[in-house]
Amino acid sequence: MTEPRFRVVITDCDFDMPPVIEQAELDPIGAELVVEQCFTEDALIEKVADADGLLEQYAPITARVVDALERCKVIVRYGTGMDPIDVAAASAKGIVVCNVRDYQIGEVADHTMGLLLSLARFIVVYNDSVRAGVWDATRVAEPMERIEGQTLGLIGLGQTAQAVAARARAFGLRLVGHSPRAPDSAFEAAQVERVPLDDLLKQSDFVSVHTPLRAQTFHLIGEAEIDAMKSTAFLVNTARGAVVDNAALAQALKDGRLAGAGLDVTEEEPLPMDSPLREAPNLIVTPHGGFYSKTSINILRREAAAEVARVLRGDPPKSLFEPE
């Protein structure tokens, strides 16, 4: 029997097993695929030190783990955010680090619009009131306004925000956006008016967050930014939890300084039982599920494994992630 050319380890995952999707991508390069469930540095060091490639979901690939990797050439994250991986340490050791950037764009855009529409049309309020025995279409939904003609502000204008813009136009929303990185051509193509962040916050009836979490975007939406928004406005975040100061948001909702919010992401996940968000009124929270569909997960698994195969056979990666 021919010895496998490469050893690839799935450090951890919550997908259905066996990993037939990944194996189909790795068979052509003669790779052995091993599934582990490692959630600590020590477990990782024991199980993956001799791996040529890693597929990682939540496992902590710290500098200590990277230092223990003897021959690893590539680490691919099942997802977009790179929080669990010390990218700088891996890059310094010559390990290619990649993510899968576009597997869930449609799902997150749909989820964003779902939160926006649920807030604007008081869907959850209606549901809860009917279940409580109250049949009232007007009193429980004050002050509901027509969505058409209102302004949606997009913070960030990457692929997901552009997909949200396309959906929002169908509802007759006026679109403004802020992004230090996106070129003017992206705003023109998405039919989004480019404005400074302060103006976006003041103008918008809905503010939707679509920026990555970086040092510059940590708590980008804090108490001062929330106070700059209309008291009748709604905030939606389907990007990264820490872009929004969750404590400031909870207090603003409690004080009535903001009409409502929809969050698919929070600063701590799972949301702690003692989080002030749990007591905040007019808040919809979902469990970081905006990315999810059966289709998106299958694409994620296939593309992540294909990226490992590309690097191991000497081809350039499709989604290289470089440290700032």
C-alpha positions as CSV (number, residue, x, y, z in Angstrom):
1,M,0.0,0.0,0.0
2,T,1.3,3.4,-1.0
3,E,2.2,5.7,1.9
4,P,0.2,9.0,2.0
5,R,2.2,11.9,0.7
6,F,0.7,14.3,3.3
7,R,-0.9,14.2,6.7
8,V,-3.8,16.7,7.1
9,V,-5.6,17.1,10.4
10,I,-9.0,18.5,11.2
11,T,-8.2,20.0,14.6
12,D,-11.9,20.3,15.5
13,C,-15.3,20.8,13.9
14,D,-19.0,20.5,14.6
15,F,-19.9,19.1,11.1
16,D,-21.3,15.8,10.3
17,M,-18.7,13.1,10.0
18,P,-17.0,11.3,8.3
19,P,-15.4,14.1,6.4
20,V,-16.3,12.9,2.9
21,I,-16.4,16.4,1.4
22,E,-12.9,17.2,2.6
23,Q,-11.6,13.8,1.6
24,A,-12.8,14.2,-1.9
25,E,-10.6,17.3,-2.3
26,L,-7.6,15.8,-0.6
27,D,-7.6,12.4,-2.3
28,P,-6.0,13.7,-5.6
29,I,-2.9,14.8,-3.7
30,G,-2.6,11.5,-1.8
31,A,-3.3,13.0,1.6
32,E,-4.3,11.1,4.8
33,L,-7.1,13.0,6.6
34,V,-7.4,12.6,10.3
35,V,-10.2,14.1,12.5
36,E,-9.4,15.2,16.0
37,Q,-11.4,17.2,18.5
38,C,-8.7,19.3,20.2
39,F,-9.7,22.3,22.3
40,T,-6.6,23.0,24.3
41,E,-3.0,23.9,23.4
42,D,-1.7,20.6,25.0
43,A,-4.1,18.5,23.0
44,L,-3.2,20.2,19.8
45,I,0.5,19.9,20.4
46,E,0.1,16.2,21.0
47,K,-2.1,15.5,18.0
48,V,-1.0,17.8,15.2
49,A,2.8,18.4,15.6
50,D,3.5,16.2,12.5
51,A,0.7,17.5,10.3
52,D,1.5,19.0,6.9
53,G,-1.8,20.9,6.9
54,L,-4.5,21.9,9.4
55,L,-8.2,22.5,9.0
56,E,-9.3,24.5,12.0
57,Q,-12.7,25.7,13.3
58,Y,-12.4,26.8,17.0
59,A,-9.2,25.3,18.3
60,P,-6.6,27.8,19.7
61,I,-3.7,27.8,17.3
62,T,-1.5,29.9,19.5
63,A,2.1,30.8,19.2
64,R,3.0,27.9,21.4
65,V,1.1,25.5,19.2
66,V,2.6,27.0,16.1
67,D,6.1,26.6,17.6
68,A,5.4,22.8,18.0
69,L,4.4,22.3,14.4
70,E,7.3,20.4,12.8
71,R,6.4,20.5,9.1
72,C,3.1,22.3,8.7
73,K,2.8,24.3,5.4
74,V,-0.8,25.5,5.6
75,I,-3.5,26.3,8.2
76,V,-7.0,26.9,6.8
77,R,-9.9,28.3,9.0
78,Y,-13.4,26.9,8.6
79,G,-14.8,30.5,8.3
80,T,-13.8,34.1,7.8
81,G,-12.7,35.4,11.2
82,M,-9.2,34.5,12.3
83,D,-9.5,35.1,16.1
84,P,-8.4,31.6,17.1
85,I,-5.2,31.6,15.1
86,D,-2.0,33.5,15.8
87,V,-1.6,34.5,12.2
88,A,1.6,36.5,12.9
89,A,3.3,33.6,14.6
90,A,2.3,31.2,11.8
91,S,3.4,33.6,9.0
92,A,6.7,34.2,10.7
93,K,7.3,30.4,10.6
94,G,6.5,30.3,6.9
95,I,3.1,28.7,7.3
96,V,0.5,29.9,4.8
97,V,-2.7,30.9,6.7
98,C,-6.0,31.1,4.8
99,N,-9.7,31.5,5.4
100,V,-12.9,31.0,3.3
101,R,-14.3,34.4,2.6
102,D,-17.3,34.1,0.4
103,Y,-19.2,30.9,1.3
104,Q,-21.9,32.6,3.3
105,I,-22.5,36.0,1.7
106,G,-26.1,35.4,0.6
107,E,-27.0,33.8,4.0
108,V,-25.6,36.7,6.0
109,A,-27.2,39.3,3.7
110,D,-30.5,37.5,4.1
111,H,-30.1,37.3,7.9
112,T,-29.3,41.0,8.0
113,M,-32.5,41.9,6.1
114,G,-34.4,39.4,8.3
115,L,-33.3,41.2,11.5
116,L,-34.0,44.6,9.9
117,L,-37.5,43.6,8.7
118,S,-38.3,41.9,12.0
119,L,-37.4,45.1,13.9
120,A,-39.1,47.5,11.5
121,R,-42.3,45.5,11.3
122,F,-42.4,44.5,15.0
123,I,-42.6,40.8,14.0
124,V,-41.2,39.5,17.3
125,V,-43.3,42.0,19.3
126,Y,-46.4,40.9,17.4
127,N,-45.6,37.2,18.0
128,D,-45.0,37.6,21.7
129,S,-48.2,39.7,22.2
130,V,-50.4,37.2,20.4
131,R,-49.0,34.3,22.4
132,A,-49.7,36.3,25.5
133,G,-53.3,36.7,24.5
134,V,-53.2,40.3,23.1
135,W,-54.7,40.7,19.7
136,D,-53.8,44.3,18.7
137,A,-52.3,45.3,15.4
138,T,-51.6,49.0,16.3
139,R,-51.1,49.7,19.9
140,V,-48.3,47.1,20.5
141,A,-46.4,48.3,17.4
142,E,-46.1,52.0,18.0
143,P,-44.4,53.8,16.4
144,M,-44.1,51.6,13.3
145,E,-43.2,53.5,10.1
146,R,-43.2,52.5,6.4
147,I,-39.9,51.0,5.4
148,E,-39.9,52.4,1.9
149,G,-38.2,55.7,1.8
150,Q,-36.2,55.3,5.0
151,T,-32.4,55.3,5.1
152,L,-30.1,52.3,5.7
153,G,-26.6,53.1,6.6
154,L,-24.0,50.4,5.8
155,I,-20.8,50.5,7.9
156,G,-18.3,48.6,5.6
157,L,-18.9,47.9,2.0
158,G,-17.4,44.5,1.3
159,Q,-19.2,41.7,-0.5
160,T,-21.8,41.1,2.2
161,A,-22.7,44.7,2.6
162,Q,-23.0,45.0,-1.2
163,A,-25.4,42.0,-1.1
164,V,-27.4,43.7,1.6
165,A,-27.6,46.8,-0.5
166,A,-29.0,44.9,-3.4
167,R,-31.7,43.4,-1.2
168,A,-32.4,46.7,0.5
169,R,-33.0,48.5,-2.8
170,A,-35.9,46.2,-3.5
171,F,-37.6,47.5,-0.3
172,G,-37.2,51.1,-1.4
173,L,-34.6,52.0,1.2
174,R,-32.2,54.9,0.5
175,L,-28.6,53.7,0.9
176,V,-25.7,55.5,2.5
177,G,-22.4,53.9,3.5
178,H,-19.0,54.4,5.2
179,S,-15.8,52.5,4.5
180,P,-12.2,53.8,4.7
181,R,-11.0,50.9,2.5
182,A,-13.6,50.5,-0.3
183,P,-13.0,52.5,-3.5
184,D,-15.5,55.0,-4.9
185,S,-16.2,52.5,-7.7
186,A,-17.6,50.0,-5.1
187,F,-20.0,52.6,-3.8
188,E,-21.0,53.5,-7.3
189,A,-21.6,49.9,-8.3
190,A,-23.6,49.2,-5.2
191,Q,-25.6,52.5,-5.6
192,V,-24.7,53.6,-2.1
193,E,-23.9,57.2,-1.3
194,R,-20.5,57.6,0.4
195,V,-20.7,59.6,3.6
196,P,-18.6,60.1,6.7
197,L,-19.4,57.9,9.7
198,D,-20.8,60.8,11.7
199,D,-23.2,61.7,8.9
200,L,-24.3,58.1,8.4
201,L,-25.2,57.8,12.1
202,K,-27.2,61.0,12.1
203,Q,-29.1,60.3,8.8
204,S,-29.9,56.6,9.1
205,D,-33.1,54.9,10.3
206,F,-31.3,51.6,10.2
207,V,-27.5,51.1,10.8
208,S,-26.0,47.8,9.7
209,V,-22.5,46.8,10.7
210,H,-20.4,44.9,8.1
211,T,-16.8,45.7,9.0
212,P,-14.1,43.1,10.2
213,L,-12.9,43.3,13.8
214,R,-9.5,45.1,13.9
215,A,-7.8,47.2,16.4
216,Q,-9.3,50.3,14.7
217,T,-12.9,48.8,14.7
218,F,-13.0,47.6,18.3
219,H,-16.1,49.3,19.8
220,L,-16.4,51.4,16.7
221,I,-20.0,51.8,17.7
222,G,-19.8,52.9,21.3
223,E,-21.8,55.2,23.6
224,A,-21.0,58.4,21.6
225,E,-21.9,56.8,18.3
226,I,-25.1,55.4,19.6
227,D,-26.0,58.8,21.0
228,A,-25.4,60.3,17.5
229,M,-28.0,58.0,16.1
230,K,-31.7,58.9,15.9
231,S,-33.6,57.7,19.0
232,T,-36.0,56.1,16.5
233,A,-33.2,54.2,14.7
234,F,-32.4,50.4,14.7
235,L,-28.9,48.9,14.9
236,V,-28.1,45.6,13.2
237,N,-24.8,43.7,13.6
238,T,-24.1,40.5,11.7
239,A,-20.3,41.1,11.5
240,R,-18.3,40.8,14.7
241,G,-19.6,41.3,18.2
242,A,-16.9,43.6,19.5
243,V,-17.4,46.2,16.8
244,V,-20.3,47.3,18.9
245,D,-19.9,48.1,22.6
246,N,-22.5,45.7,24.0
247,A,-22.8,47.3,27.4
248,A,-23.4,50.7,25.9
249,L,-26.0,49.2,23.5
250,A,-27.8,47.5,26.3
251,Q,-27.9,50.7,28.4
252,A,-29.1,52.8,25.4
253,L,-32.0,50.3,24.7
254,K,-32.9,50.3,28.4
255,D,-32.9,54.2,28.5
256,G,-34.9,54.4,25.3
257,R,-32.1,56.3,23.4
258,L,-32.4,53.7,20.6
259,A,-35.5,52.1,19.2
260,G,-34.1,48.6,18.9
261,A,-31.3,46.3,17.8
262,G,-30.8,43.0,16.1
263,L,-27.6,41.1,16.8
264,D,-26.3,37.9,15.4
265,V,-23.0,38.4,17.1
266,T,-22.0,39.5,20.6
267,E,-18.8,40.3,22.3
268,E,-18.8,37.1,24.3
269,E,-20.2,33.9,22.6
270,P,-22.2,32.1,23.8
271,L,-23.9,35.1,25.3
272,P,-23.3,35.0,29.1
273,M,-26.4,34.4,31.3
274,D,-25.6,37.6,33.2
275,S,-25.1,39.8,30.1
276,P,-27.1,43.0,30.3
277,L,-28.2,42.3,26.7
278,R,-30.5,39.6,28.1
279,E,-32.6,42.2,29.9
280,A,-32.4,44.9,27.1
281,P,-35.8,45.7,25.6
282,N,-36.5,45.8,21.8
283,L,-33.6,43.5,21.1
284,I,-33.5,40.4,18.9
285,V,-30.5,38.1,19.4
286,T,-29.6,35.1,17.3
287,P,-26.7,32.6,18.0
288,H,-24.2,33.7,15.4
289,G,-26.2,31.7,12.8
290,G,-26.3,34.2,10.0
291,F,-23.8,32.2,8.0
292,Y,-25.7,28.9,8.2
293,S,-27.4,26.9,5.5
294,K,-26.8,23.4,4.4
295,T,-25.5,24.8,1.1
296,S,-23.1,27.3,2.8
297,I,-21.6,24.6,5.1
298,N,-21.0,22.3,2.2
299,I,-19.2,25.1,0.3
300,L,-17.2,26.0,3.3
301,R,-16.0,22.4,3.8
302,R,-15.1,21.9,0.2
303,E,-13.3,25.3,-0.2
304,A,-11.3,24.9,3.0
305,A,-10.1,21.5,2.0
306,A,-9.4,22.6,-1.6
307,E,-7.2,25.4,-0.2
308,V,-5.1,22.9,1.8
309,A,-4.7,20.8,-1.3
310,R,-3.7,23.9,-3.4
311,V,-0.9,24.8,-1.0
312,L,0.4,21.3,-0.5
313,R,0.7,20.7,-4.2
314,G,2.6,23.9,-4.6
315,D,-0.1,26.2,-6.0
316,P,-0.8,29.7,-4.7
317,P,-3.7,29.9,-2.2
318,K,-7.0,31.5,-3.1
319,S,-7.6,33.2,0.2
320,L,-4.3,34.1,1.8
321,F,-4.8,35.9,5.1
322,E,-1.9,38.2,6.0
323,P,-1.3,39.8,9.5
324,E,-1.8,43.6,9.7
